[in-house]
């Protein structure tokens, strides 16, 4: 019980982060939706089938590899944005 009080919220945070990053990655690549439909279909199917039930990791585990593709797209997007921000801050600092 002591460990589960820490572990359960931590696992929920990880699951929520995966979903949020997956959504961000999906929407950042939505211009190429025709190419990505094979990656979206299994994850969408698993989400729709298990939507009425209690969400647990064992039900969504099969769809996670497809979601992780979009998570990686989101992480690359954040990395590029952060690199551009740092570069613009360095340029602004050099102009002073």
C-alpha positions, 0 to 999 in steps of 0.5 A, a space after each residue: 500500500 505504501 509503494 502503490 500510493 507512489 507507484 500508481 500516480 507515477 504510472 498514471 502520469 507516464 500513461 497520460 504523457 504517452 497519450 498527450 505526446 501521441 496526440 501531439 505527434 499525430 496532429 503535427 503529422 496530420 498533413 500526411 494522414 494518407 501515408 500514416 493511416 496504417 499506423 493510426 488504424 491499429 491504435 484507433 481500433 484498440 482505443 475504440 474497442 476498449 473505450 467502454 471498459 476500465 483503461 488498464 495497461 494490459 488493454 492498450 499494450 498492443 497499440 502502444 508501438 503505434 502510439 510510440 511512433 507518434 510520441 517520437 514525432 512529438 519529441 523530435 518536434 519539441 527538440 527542434 523547437 527547443 533548438 530553434 529557441 536556443 539559437 534565436 536566444 544566442 543570436 539575440 544575445 550576440 546582437 546586444 
